[in-house]
């Protein structure tokens, strides 16, 4: 008998994020930065996959900037997601800017 499938709903102010793949980066001048370089203070980008009912500033599909140390990991259907509080996010990039920095991804 197959196990029943359950829909995952985030609670309170929690946000589920699919982080961008870590890999080699290239600086604006063309220097290749390897994966093994120290990135302890580097923020990362990811896509919001789910939000709790009290989350106010981000929506599913937004790209967010966060610190990798402020996260908890969970694996669902073979994919790894990050779970964190909305207050631990540093920036949001979306198509509906209200008052932004004038910078675009």
N, C-alpha and C positions, 0 to 999 in steps of 0.2 A: 504494500500500500504506500503510495507516494506521500511525502510529508506535505502538509498544507503550506501555501506561500503567504507570507505576511508583508504588507506594505509598511515601509519604514517612514515614520513621521518624526521630525525633530521636535524636541520639547523646548519650551520657554525661549531663551535668547541664544540657543545653539544654532550653528551654521555648519552644514556639511559641504566640504570643498574637495574638488578633484584637482590636485596640484599639477602644475606643468611638469613635464619630464625634466629631470636634472641631466645635464650633459655638458659637453664643451660649449663655452661661450666665446664670442669674438668681440673684442672691444671696438669702439668706433674707428680706431686707427688700424684695425686689421690684426691685432695681436690675439692669438688663440690662448684662451685661459682654460687649463685642464680641469676636469672634474675634481681632482685631488687638491686643488687650491683651497686655502682656508676661507670658508664662507660662514664663519660663526656669527658675524654681524650683518649678514646679507639677508634682505627681505626677499620673499618669493611671491610669484603670482599664481593664482589658481581660479577655477571657475566654480561658482556657487551651484550646488546640485540640490540643496534643500535647506529650508529655514524653519525655525520654530515659530509659534504663533505670536510671540512678543518682539520679534525682530522687525525693526522699523526702517533701516537705511539701505538694506540690500535685498535683492530679489533673485530668484532662480535665474541663472544665465548670466548674471553680472560677473565681471572679473574683479578679484579682490587682491590686495597686497597684505601679506601677513608675515610674521616672524616664524620660521620653522620650529623654534623651540617651544612655542606656545600652543602646541597641538597634541591631539591624541589620534591615533590611527585606528581604523576599522576596515576589515575586509568584507566586502559584499559581492557575491557572485564572481569572485576571482579578481575584482578590482579593489585597489586601496584608496580609501577616502580619508580625509582629515576632518575632525570634529573640534570646533572651538567656539568660544563665546563671541558674540557680535562685537563686544567692546575690545577684543584683541585684534580686530582688523584695523589696518592703518589707512587704507584708501580703497575707493571703489571706482571702477571704470565701467561706464555703461553708455547707452545711446541716448539717455535722457538727462543731460547735465542741467543742474539748477544753478549752481555757482561753483565752478571748478577752477582749475589752475591755468587753463588755456593750453595744457599739454595733452597730447593724444597718443594712444597706442597704435 
